Amino acid sequence: MTKGSLVLCGVGGQGLIAAGRIVGYALLLGGYRVRVAEVHGLAQRGGSVVVHVRYARQGALAPIISEGRADAVIALELIE
């Protein structure tokens, strides 16, 4: 695959930001260009956390994935 996008979502304290960084690093080791963006407003209080991971072999990458455009979603919480 030459490009893709992944959304990880859940609540604060589940390790989503760490998971996003691990996935991003693995993609870097695989030769991809990577952007990882985190949205964690009330994460410390059990609020929603969303991590956007975009990768491509070449070309420009926007950091945020538009709604409905992710290739895969990993949700760690039913409410997400």
N, CA, C and O atoms as a CHARMM CRD file, in Angstrom:
* protein
*
  320
    1    1 MET  N      0.84400  -1.17500   0.00000 PROA 1      0.00000
    2    1 MET  CA     0.00000   0.00000   0.00000 PROA 1      0.00000
    3    1 MET  C      0.89400   1.24600   0.00000 PROA 1      0.00000
    4    1 MET  O      1.87400   1.31000   0.74300 PROA 1      0.00000
    5    2 THR  N      0.55900   2.21700  -0.82300 PROA 2      0.00000
    6    2 THR  CA     1.39400   3.41200  -0.92600 PROA 2      0.00000
    7    2 THR  C      0.96500   4.53400   0.00500 PROA 2      0.00000
    8    2 THR  O      1.77100   5.41100   0.31700 PROA 2      0.00000
    9    3 LYS  N     -0.29900   4.53000   0.46300 PROA 3      0.00000
   10    3 LYS  CA    -0.74500   5.54300   1.41700 PROA 3      0.00000
   11    3 LYS  C     -1.95100   5.02600   2.18800 PROA 3      0.00000
   12    3 LYS  O     -2.62100   4.08400   1.76600 PROA 3      0.00000
   13    4 GLY  N     -2.21100   5.66200   3.32400 PROA 4      0.00000
   14    4 GLY  CA    -3.35000   5.24700   4.11600 PROA 4      0.00000
   15    4 GLY  C     -3.56200   6.15000   5.30600 PROA 4      0.00000
   16    4 GLY  O     -2.76800   7.05000   5.57700 PROA 4      0.00000
   17    5 SER  N     -4.64600   5.89400   6.01000 PROA 5      0.00000
   18    5 SER  CA    -4.96800   6.68600   7.18800 PROA 5      0.00000
   19    5 SER  C     -5.65400   5.79900   8.21900 PROA 5      0.00000
   20    5 SER  O     -6.44100   4.91600   7.87900 PROA 5      0.00000
   21    6 LEU  N     -5.33900   6.05300   9.47900 PROA 6      0.00000
   22    6 LEU  CA    -5.83300   5.24900  10.58500 PROA 6      0.00000
   23    6 LEU  C     -6.28000   6.17600  11.70200 PROA 6      0.00000
   24    6 LEU  O     -5.59100   7.14500  12.02200 PROA 6      0.00000
   25    7 VAL  N     -7.42800   5.88500  12.29600 PROA 7      0.00000
   26    7 VAL  CA    -7.91600   6.64200  13.44300 PROA 7      0.00000
   27    7 VAL  C     -7.97000   5.70400  14.63500 PROA 7      0.00000
   28    7 VAL  O     -8.55100   4.62200  14.55700 PROA 7      0.00000
   29    8 LEU  N     -7.35800   6.12700  15.74600 PROA 8      0.00000
   30    8 LEU  CA    -7.45200   5.40400  17.00700 PROA 8      0.00000
   31    8 LEU  C     -8.27800   6.27200  17.93500 PROA 8      0.00000
   32    8 LEU  O     -7.99100   7.46100  18.07600 PROA 8      0.00000
   33    9 CYS  N     -9.30100   5.71000  18.57600 PROA 9      0.00000
   34    9 CYS  CA   -10.13800   6.52600  19.45200 PROA 9      0.00000
   35    9 CYS  C    -10.53600   5.75600  20.70200 PROA 9      0.00000
   36    9 CYS  O    -10.61500   4.52800  20.70600 PROA 9      0.00000
   37   10 GLY  N    -10.78100   6.51100  21.75500 PROA 10     0.00000
   38   10 GLY  CA   -11.16800   5.95000  23.03800 PROA 10     0.00000
   39   10 GLY  C    -11.28200   7.06600  24.05300 PROA 10     0.00000
   40   10 GLY  O    -11.64600   8.19100  23.70900 PROA 10     0.00000
   41   11 VAL  N    -10.97200   6.76000  25.31100 PROA 11     0.00000
   42   11 VAL  CA   -11.03000   7.77200  26.36000 PROA 11     0.00000
   43   11 VAL  C     -9.65500   7.92200  27.00300 PROA 11     0.00000
   44   11 VAL  O     -8.78700   7.06000  26.86700 PROA 11     0.00000
   45   12 GLY  N     -9.48100   9.03900  27.70500 PROA 12     0.00000
   46   12 GLY  CA    -8.21000   9.32400  28.34500 PROA 12     0.00000
   47   12 GLY  C     -7.77400   8.21000  29.28500 PROA 12     0.00000
   48   12 GLY  O     -8.58100   7.64500  30.02400 PROA 12     0.00000
   49   13 GLY  N     -6.48100   7.90800  29.24100 PROA 13     0.00000
   50   13 GLY  CA    -5.92100   6.89300  30.12400 PROA 13     0.00000
   51   13 GLY  C     -5.77600   5.52200  29.50800 PROA 13     0.00000
   52   13 GLY  O     -5.24400   4.62000  30.15500 PROA 13     0.00000
   53   14 GLN  N     -6.23100   5.33000  28.27900 PROA 14     0.00000
   54   14 GLN  CA    -6.14600   4.01600  27.63500 PROA 14     0.00000
   55   14 GLN  C     -4.84500   3.81200  26.85400 PROA 14     0.00000
   56   14 GLN  O     -4.61000   2.71800  26.34100 PROA 14     0.00000
   57   15 GLY  N     -4.01400   4.82000  26.75500 PROA 15     0.00000
   58   15 GLY  CA    -2.74800   4.68200  26.04400 PROA 15     0.00000
   59   15 GLY  C     -2.83200   4.92600  24.55600 PROA 15     0.00000
   60   15 GLY  O     -1.98000   4.45100  23.80400 PROA 15     0.00000
   61   16 LEU  N     -3.84000   5.65700  24.11300 PROA 16     0.00000
   62   16 LEU  CA    -4.01100   5.90000  22.68100 PROA 16     0.00000
   63   16 LEU  C     -2.89200   6.74800  22.08800 PROA 16     0.00000
   64   16 LEU  O     -2.45000   6.49500  20.96700 PROA 16     0.00000
   65   17 ILE  N     -2.43300   7.74400  22.82400 PROA 17     0.00000
   66   17 ILE  CA    -1.36700   8.59900  22.30400 PROA 17     0.00000
   67   17 ILE  C     -0.08900   7.78300  22.14600 PROA 17     0.00000
   68   17 ILE  O      0.61200   7.91700  21.14300 PROA 17     0.00000
   69   18 ALA  N      0.21900   6.93800  23.13200 PROA 18     0.00000
   70   18 ALA  CA     1.37900   6.05500  23.01400 PROA 18     0.00000
   71   18 ALA  C      1.21100   5.08900  21.85400 PROA 18     0.00000
   72   18 ALA  O      2.15800   4.84800  21.10500 PROA 18     0.00000
   73   19 ALA  N      0.01300   4.53100  21.69700 PROA 19     0.00000
   74   19 ALA  CA    -0.24200   3.59700  20.59900 PROA 19     0.00000
   75   19 ALA  C     -0.05900   4.28000  19.24700 PROA 19     0.00000
   76   19 ALA  O      0.50800   3.69000  18.32700 PROA 19     0.00000
   77   20 GLY  N     -0.53300   5.51600  19.11900 PROA 20     0.00000
   78   20 GLY  CA    -0.36200   6.26800  17.87700 PROA 20     0.00000
   79   20 GLY  C      1.09800   6.49700  17.54300 PROA 20     0.00000
   80   20 GLY  O      1.50200   6.40000  16.38400 PROA 20     0.00000
   81   21 ARG  N      1.89100   6.80400  18.56700 PROA 21     0.00000
   82   21 ARG  CA     3.32700   7.01000  18.35300 PROA 21     0.00000
   83   21 ARG  C      4.02200   5.71400  17.96100 PROA 21     0.00000
   84   21 ARG  O      4.91800   5.72500  17.11800 PROA 21     0.00000
   85   22 ILE  N      3.62300   4.60400  18.55600 PROA 22     0.00000
   86   22 ILE  CA     4.21400   3.30800  18.21300 PROA 22     0.00000
   87   22 ILE  C      3.87800   2.93300  16.76700 PROA 22     0.00000
   88   22 ILE  O      4.75100   2.49000  16.02000 PROA 22     0.00000
   89   23 VAL  N      2.62500   3.10800  16.38000 PROA 23     0.00000
   90   23 VAL  CA     2.21900   2.81600  14.99500 PROA 23     0.00000
   91   23 VAL  C      2.98400   3.72600  14.03100 PROA 23     0.00000
   92   23 VAL  O      3.48900   3.26400  13.00800 PROA 23     0.00000
   93   24 GLY  N      3.06800   5.01200  14.35600 PROA 24     0.00000
   94   24 GLY  CA     3.79700   5.95300  13.50500 PROA 24     0.00000
   95   24 GLY  C      5.26000   5.57800  13.35700 PROA 24     0.00000
   96   24 GLY  O      5.81000   5.64100  12.25700 PROA 24     0.00000
   97   25 TYR  N      5.89400   5.18800  14.45300 PROA 25     0.00000
   98   25 TYR  CA     7.30300   4.80300  14.40400 PROA 25     0.00000
   99   25 TYR  C      7.50200   3.54200  13.56100 PROA 25     0.00000
  100   25 TYR  O      8.45900   3.44700  12.79300 PROA 25     0.00000
  101   26 ALA  N      6.59500   2.58000  13.70900 PROA 26     0.00000
  102   26 ALA  CA     6.67800   1.35800  12.90500 PROA 26     0.00000
  103   26 ALA  C      6.56200   1.67500  11.41300 PROA 26     0.00000
  104   26 ALA  O      7.26700   1.09100  10.59000 PROA 26     0.00000
  105   27 LEU  N      5.66900   2.60400  11.07300 PROA 27     0.00000
  106   27 LEU  CA     5.52900   3.00600   9.66700 PROA 27     0.00000
  107   27 LEU  C      6.78400   3.72400   9.17000 PROA 27     0.00000
  108   27 LEU  O      7.19900   3.53400   8.02700 PROA 27     0.00000
  109   28 LEU  N      7.38800   4.55200  10.03200 PROA 28     0.00000
  110   28 LEU  CA     8.65300   5.20100   9.66000 PROA 28     0.00000
  111   28 LEU  C      9.72600   4.15700   9.35400 PROA 28     0.00000
  112   28 LEU  O     10.45200   4.27600   8.36600 PROA 28     0.00000
  113   29 LEU  N      9.82100   3.14500  10.19700 PROA 29     0.00000
  114   29 LEU  CA    10.79600   2.07700   9.96500 PROA 29     0.00000
  115   29 LEU  C     10.50800   1.32300   8.67300 PROA 29     0.00000
  116   29 LEU  O     11.41800   0.76600   8.05800 PROA 29     0.00000
  117   30 GLY  N      9.23900   1.30500   8.26200 PROA 30     0.00000
  118   30 GLY  CA     8.85100   0.65000   7.01200 PROA 30     0.00000
  119   30 GLY  C      9.06600   1.51800   5.78700 PROA 30     0.00000
  120   30 GLY  O      8.73800   1.10300   4.67500 PROA 30     0.00000
  121   31 GLY  N      9.61200   2.72400   5.96600 PROA 31     0.00000
  122   31 GLY  CA     9.93100   3.58700   4.83700 PROA 31     0.00000
  123   31 GLY  C      8.84000   4.56500   4.44800 PROA 31     0.00000
  124   31 GLY  O      8.92200   5.17700   3.38300 PROA 31     0.00000
  125   32 TYR  N      7.82400   4.73100   5.27500 PROA 32     0.00000
  126   32 TYR  CA     6.73400   5.66200   4.97200 PROA 32     0.00000
  127   32 TYR  C      7.01300   7.04300   5.56100 PROA 32     0.00000
  128   32 TYR  O      7.73700   7.17800   6.54700 PROA 32     0.00000
  129   33 ARG  N      6.43200   8.05000   4.94700 PROA 33     0.00000
  130   33 ARG  CA     6.34800   9.38900   5.53700 PROA 33     0.00000
  131   33 ARG  C      5.12300   9.35200   6.43300 PROA 33     0.00000
  132   33 ARG  O      4.09300   8.80600   6.03700 PROA 33     0.00000
  133   34 VAL  N      5.20700   9.91900   7.62900 PROA 34     0.00000
  134   34 VAL  CA     4.14300   9.75400   8.61800 PROA 34     0.00000
  135   34 VAL  C      3.79000  11.08800   9.25900 PROA 34     0.00000
  136   34 VAL  O      4.66200  11.92000   9.51200 PROA 34     0.00000
  137   35 ARG  N      2.49600  11.28300   9.51800 PROA 35     0.00000
  138   35 ARG  CA     1.98600  12.39400  10.32600 PROA 35     0.00000
  139   35 ARG  C      1.09000  11.78800  11.39900 PROA 35     0.00000
  140   35 ARG  O      0.21300  10.97900  11.09800 PROA 35     0.00000
  141   36 VAL  N      1.31100  12.18000  12.65200 PROA 36     0.00000
  142   36 VAL  CA     0.46600  11.74100  13.75800 PROA 36     0.00000
  143   36 VAL  C     -0.07700  12.99200  14.43300 PROA 36     0.00000
  144   36 VAL  O      0.69300  13.86200  14.83800 PROA 36     0.00000
  145   37 ALA  N     -1.39400  13.08700  14.55600 PROA 37     0.00000
  146   37 ALA  CA    -2.03100  14.23300  15.20500 PROA 37     0.00000
  147   37 ALA  C     -2.94400  13.71200  16.31000 PROA 37     0.00000
  148   37 ALA  O     -3.64400  12.71400  16.13800 PROA 37     0.00000
  149   38 GLU  N     -2.92400  14.40300  17.44500 PROA 38     0.00000
  150   38 GLU  CA    -3.70900  13.98200  18.60500 PROA 38     0.00000
  151   38 GLU  C     -4.72200  15.05000  18.96900 PROA 38     0.00000
  152   38 GLU  O     -4.41000  16.24000  18.96600 PROA 38     0.00000
  153   39 VAL  N     -5.92700  14.62300  19.28200 PROA 39     0.00000
  154   39 VAL  CA    -6.96900  15.51600  19.77400 PROA 39     0.00000
  155   39 VAL  C     -7.38800  14.95300  21.12400 PROA 39     0.00000
  156   39 VAL  O     -8.04200  13.91400  21.20700 PROA 39     0.00000
  157   40 HSD  N     -6.99700  15.66200  22.18000 PROA 40     0.00000
  158   40 HSD  CA    -7.27900  15.14300  23.51900 PROA 40     0.00000
  159   40 HSD  C     -7.66200  16.27400  24.46100 PROA 40     0.00000
  160   40 HSD  O     -6.90300  16.64500  25.35600 PROA 40     0.00000
  161   41 GLY  N     -8.85200  16.81300  24.23900 PROA 41     0.00000
  162   41 GLY  CA    -9.32600  17.93200  25.03900 PROA 41     0.00000
  163   41 GLY  C     -9.46100  17.64300  26.52000 PROA 41     0.00000
  164   41 GLY  O     -8.74600  18.24500  27.32100 PROA 41     0.00000
  165   42 LEU  N    -10.34200  16.75200  26.91100 PROA 42     0.00000
  166   42 LEU  CA   -10.57100  16.44800  28.31500 PROA 42     0.00000
  167   42 LEU  C    -10.04200  15.06000  28.65700 PROA 42     0.00000
  168   42 LEU  O    -10.64300  14.35100  29.46300 PROA 42     0.00000
  169   43 ALA  N     -8.94000  14.67300  28.05900 PROA 43     0.00000
  170   43 ALA  CA    -8.42200  13.32100  28.21400 PROA 43     0.00000
  171   43 ALA  C     -8.12700  12.97200  29.66700 PROA 43     0.00000
  172   43 ALA  O     -8.33500  11.82800  30.07100 PROA 43     0.00000
  173   44 GLN  N     -7.65400  13.91700  30.45700 PROA 44     0.00000
  174   44 GLN  CA    -7.29800  13.61800  31.83900 PROA 44     0.00000
  175   44 GLN  C     -8.52200  13.32100  32.69400 PROA 44     0.00000
  176   44 GLN  O     -8.38700  12.77100  33.78700 PROA 44     0.00000
  177   45 ARG  N     -9.68000  13.66500  32.23200 PROA 45     0.00000
  178   45 ARG  CA   -10.91200  13.43500  32.98500 PROA 45     0.00000
  179   45 ARG  C    -11.75400  12.32100  32.37900 PROA 45     0.00000
  180   45 ARG  O    -12.96000  12.25400  32.61700 PROA 45     0.00000
  181   46 GLY  N    -11.13900  11.46100  31.61200 PROA 46     0.00000
  182   46 GLY  CA   -11.88500  10.37300  30.98300 PROA 46     0.00000
  183   46 GLY  C    -12.62000  10.80200  29.73200 PROA 46     0.00000
  184   46 GLY  O    -13.52400  10.10500  29.27000 PROA 46     0.00000
  185   47 GLY  N    -12.24200  11.94500  29.17700 PROA 47     0.00000
  186   47 GLY  CA   -12.87100  12.44600  27.96300 PROA 47     0.00000
  187   47 GLY  C    -12.35000  11.75600  26.71900 PROA 47     0.00000
  188   47 GLY  O    -11.44600  10.92300  26.78300 PROA 47     0.00000
  189   48 SER  N    -12.92100  12.10700  25.60900 PROA 48     0.00000
  190   48 SER  CA   -12.59100  11.49700  24.32300 PROA 48     0.00000
  191   48 SER  C    -11.16900  11.84000  23.86900 PROA 48     0.00000
  192   48 SER  O    -10.70100  12.96600  24.03600 PROA 48     0.00000
  193   49 VAL  N    -10.50000  10.84900  23.29800 PROA 49     0.00000
  194   49 VAL  CA    -9.17900  11.02400  22.70600 PROA 49     0.00000
  195   49 VAL  C     -9.22200  10.42500  21.30500 PROA 49     0.00000
  196   49 VAL  O     -9.69100   9.30200  21.11800 PROA 49     0.00000
  197   50 VAL  N     -8.73500  11.17500  20.32900 PROA 50     0.00000
  198   50 VAL  CA    -8.66800  10.69800  18.95100 PROA 50     0.00000
  199   50 VAL  C     -7.25700  10.93100  18.43300 PROA 50     0.00000
  200   50 VAL  O     -6.72400  12.03400  18.55400 PROA 50     0.00000
  201   51 VAL  N     -6.65300   9.90200  17.85900 PROA 51     0.00000
  202   51 VAL  CA    -5.31900   9.99900  17.27500 PROA 51     0.00000
  203   51 VAL  C     -5.44100   9.70000  15.78300 PROA 51     0.00000
  204   51 VAL  O     -5.97300   8.66200  15.39100 PROA 51     0.00000
  205   52 HSD  N     -4.94400  10.61600  14.96000 PROA 52     0.00000
  206   52 HSD  CA    -4.96300  10.46500  13.50300 PROA 52     0.00000
  207   52 HSD  C     -3.56400  10.07000  13.04800 PROA 52     0.00000
  208   52 HSD  O     -2.59000  10.74700  13.37800 PROA 52     0.00000
  209   53 VAL  N     -3.45700   8.98400  12.29400 PROA 53     0.00000
  210   53 VAL  CA    -2.17400   8.54600  11.74400 PROA 53     0.00000
  211   53 VAL  C     -2.33000   8.48100  10.22900 PROA 53     0.00000
  212   53 VAL  O     -3.15800   7.73100   9.71200 PROA 53     0.00000
  213   54 ARG  N     -1.53400   9.26500   9.53000 PROA 54     0.00000
  214   54 ARG  CA    -1.54800   9.23900   8.05600 PROA 54     0.00000
  215   54 ARG  C     -0.15900   8.85300   7.57700 PROA 54     0.00000
  216   54 ARG  O      0.84500   9.25600   8.16400 PROA 54     0.00000
  217   55 TYR  N     -0.10700   8.07400   6.51100 PROA 55     0.00000
  218   55 TYR  CA     1.18100   7.63000   5.99700 PROA 55     0.00000
  219   55 TYR  C      1.13300   7.51900   4.48400 PROA 55     0.00000
  220   55 TYR  O      0.08200   7.26400   3.89400 PROA 55     0.00000
  221   56 ALA  N      2.29500   7.71400   3.86600 PROA 56     0.00000
  222   56 ALA  CA     2.41400   7.62800   2.40500 PROA 56     0.00000
  223   56 ALA  C      3.87400   7.42000   2.04400 PROA 56     0.00000
  224   56 ALA  O      4.77600   7.78600   2.79700 PROA 56     0.00000
  225   57 ARG  N      4.08600   6.83600   0.89700 PROA 57     0.00000
  226   57 ARG  CA     5.46000   6.67700   0.39900 PROA 57     0.00000
  227   57 ARG  C      6.02800   8.00300  -0.09600 PROA 57     0.00000
  228   57 ARG  O      7.22900   8.25100   0.01300 PROA 57     0.00000
  229   58 GLN  N      5.15500   8.85400  -0.64100 PROA 58     0.00000
  230   58 GLN  CA     5.59800  10.16500  -1.13600 PROA 58     0.00000
  231   58 GLN  C      4.42700  11.12500  -1.12900 PROA 58     0.00000
  232   58 GLN  O      3.27600  10.71300  -0.98000 PROA 58     0.00000
  233   59 GLY  N      4.71700  12.40000  -1.29000 PROA 59     0.00000
  234   59 GLY  CA     3.67100  13.41000  -1.34200 PROA 59     0.00000
  235   59 GLY  C      3.39700  14.05100   0.00800 PROA 59     0.00000
  236   59 GLY  O      3.89800  13.61400   1.04400 PROA 59     0.00000
  237   60 ALA  N      2.59000  15.09700  -0.03700 PROA 60     0.00000
  238   60 ALA  CA     2.25100  15.85400   1.16100 PROA 60     0.00000
  239   60 ALA  C      1.14400  15.14800   1.94300 PROA 60     0.00000
  240   60 ALA  O      0.28000  14.49100   1.36200 PROA 60     0.00000
  241   61 LEU  N      1.18300  15.29000   3.25600 PROA 61     0.00000
  242   61 LEU  CA     0.18900  14.67400   4.13300 PROA 61     0.00000
  243   61 LEU  C     -0.43300  15.72000   5.04000 PROA 61     0.00000
  244   61 LEU  O      0.28400  16.44700   5.72800 PROA 61     0.00000
  245   62 ALA  N     -1.74500  15.80700   5.05200 PROA 62     0.00000
  246   62 ALA  CA    -2.43700  16.65900   6.01100 PROA 62     0.00000
  247   62 ALA  C     -2.49400  15.88700   7.33200 PROA 62     0.00000
  248   62 ALA  O     -2.64300  14.66500   7.31700 PROA 62     0.00000
  249   63 PRO  N     -2.38000  16.57000   8.47000 PROA 63     0.00000
  250   63 PRO  CA    -2.33200  15.83400   9.73900 PROA 63     0.00000
  251   63 PRO  C     -3.67300  15.28000  10.21200 PROA 63     0.00000
  252   63 PRO  O     -3.69300  14.28300  10.93500 PROA 63     0.00000
  253   64 ILE  N     -4.78500  15.88800   9.83300 PROA 64     0.00000
  254   64 ILE  CA    -6.09600  15.46900  10.32000 PROA 64     0.00000
  255   64 ILE  C     -6.85400  14.73800   9.20600 PROA 64     0.00000
  256   64 ILE  O     -6.85100  15.16900   8.05300 PROA 64     0.00000
  257   65 ILE  N     -7.49500  13.63700   9.56600 PROA 65     0.00000
  258   65 ILE  CA    -8.27700  12.84400   8.62400 PROA 65     0.00000
  259   65 ILE  C     -9.71500  13.35500   8.65300 PROA 65     0.00000
  260   65 ILE  O    -10.30700  13.47200   9.72600 PROA 65     0.00000
  261   66 SER  N    -10.27000  13.65500   7.50800 PROA 66     0.00000
  262   66 SER  CA   -11.64900  14.12800   7.41700 PROA 66     0.00000
  263   66 SER  C    -12.62000  13.03100   7.83400 PROA 66     0.00000
  264   66 SER  O    -12.32500  11.84300   7.70100 PROA 66     0.00000
  265   67 GLU  N    -13.77600  13.43800   8.33700 PROA 67     0.00000
  266   67 GLU  CA   -14.78800  12.48300   8.78800 PROA 67     0.00000
  267   67 GLU  C    -15.17900  11.53300   7.65600 PROA 67     0.00000
  268   67 GLU  O    -15.47400  11.96700   6.54200 PROA 67     0.00000
  269   68 GLY  N    -15.17700  10.24900   7.95100 PROA 68     0.00000
  270   68 GLY  CA   -15.55900   9.23300   6.97500 PROA 68     0.00000
  271   68 GLY  C    -14.47600   8.85500   5.98300 PROA 68     0.00000
  272   68 GLY  O    -14.74000   8.06700   5.07400 PROA 68     0.00000
  273   69 ARG  N    -13.26200   9.38700   6.12100 PROA 69     0.00000
  274   69 ARG  CA   -12.20300   9.14500   5.13900 PROA 69     0.00000
  275   69 ARG  C    -11.09000   8.22000   5.63000 PROA 69     0.00000
  276   69 ARG  O    -10.14500   7.96700   4.88200 PROA 69     0.00000
  277   70 ALA  N    -11.16700   7.71500   6.84300 PROA 70     0.00000
  278   70 ALA  CA   -10.12500   6.82400   7.36000 PROA 70     0.00000
  279   70 ALA  C    -10.21500   5.45200   6.68400 PROA 70     0.00000
  280   70 ALA  O    -11.30400   4.97500   6.36200 PROA 70     0.00000
  281   71 ASP  N     -9.07200   4.83900   6.48100 PROA 71     0.00000
  282   71 ASP  CA    -9.03200   3.48200   5.93500 PROA 71     0.00000
  283   71 ASP  C     -9.35600   2.45200   7.01100 PROA 71     0.00000
  284   71 ASP  O     -9.87400   1.37500   6.71700 PROA 71     0.00000
  285   72 ALA  N     -9.04500   2.79500   8.26300 PROA 72     0.00000
  286   72 ALA  CA    -9.32700   1.89000   9.37800 PROA 72     0.00000
  287   72 ALA  C     -9.54000   2.71400  10.64200 PROA 72     0.00000
  288   72 ALA  O     -8.97000   3.79300  10.80300 PROA 72     0.00000
  289   73 VAL  N    -10.37300   2.18400  11.53500 PROA 73     0.00000
  290   73 VAL  CA   -10.63600   2.81500  12.82300 PROA 73     0.00000
  291   73 VAL  C    -10.42800   1.76100  13.90200 PROA 73     0.00000
  292   73 VAL  O    -10.98100   0.66400  13.82700 PROA 73     0.00000
  293   74 ILE  N     -9.62500   2.10500  14.90600 PROA 74     0.00000
  294   74 ILE  CA    -9.46400   1.24700  16.05900 PROA 74     0.00000
  295   74 ILE  C    -10.09000   1.97400  17.23400 PROA 74     0.00000
  296   74 ILE  O     -9.56200   2.98300  17.70000 PROA 74     0.00000
  297   75 ALA  N    -11.21300   1.46200  17.71000 PROA 75     0.00000
  298   75 ALA  CA   -11.95000   2.08700  18.82100 PROA 75     0.00000
  299   75 ALA  C    -11.80400   1.20400  20.05500 PROA 75     0.00000
  300   75 ALA  O    -12.11500   0.01400  20.01300 PROA 75     0.00000
  301   76 LEU  N    -11.33200   1.78900  21.14800 PROA 76     0.00000
  302   76 LEU  CA   -11.12800   1.03700  22.37600 PROA 76     0.00000
  303   76 LEU  C    -12.29400   1.18400  23.35500 PROA 76     0.00000
  304   76 LEU  O    -12.25500   0.64900  24.46300 PROA 76     0.00000
  305   77 GLU  N    -13.31400   1.90200  22.94200 PROA 77     0.00000
  306   77 GLU  CA   -14.45900   2.16000  23.81400 PROA 77     0.00000
  307   77 GLU  C    -15.71800   2.11600  22.97500 PROA 77     0.00000
  308   77 GLU  O    -15.73800   2.67300  21.87700 PROA 77     0.00000
  309   78 LEU  N    -16.77000   1.47200  23.45400 PROA 78     0.00000
  310   78 LEU  CA   -18.02300   1.36300  22.69400 PROA 78     0.00000
  311   78 LEU  C    -18.63000   2.71100  22.34700 PROA 78     0.00000
  312   78 LEU  O    -19.22400   2.86200  21.28000 PROA 78     0.00000
  313   79 ILE  N    -18.48900   3.70500  23.23800 PROA 79     0.00000
  314   79 ILE  CA   -19.10200   5.01400  22.98100 PROA 79     0.00000
  315   79 ILE  C    -18.43000   5.76700  21.85000 PROA 79     0.00000
  316   79 ILE  O    -18.98900   6.72600  21.31800 PROA 79     0.00000
  317   80 GLU  N    -17.24300   5.34000  21.48400 PROA 80     0.00000
  318   80 GLU  CA   -16.51700   6.02000  20.41300 PROA 80     0.00000
  319   80 GLU  C    -16.96700   5.51300  19.05800 PROA 80     0.00000
  320   80 GLU  O    -16.46600   5.97000  18.03100 PROA 80     0.00000
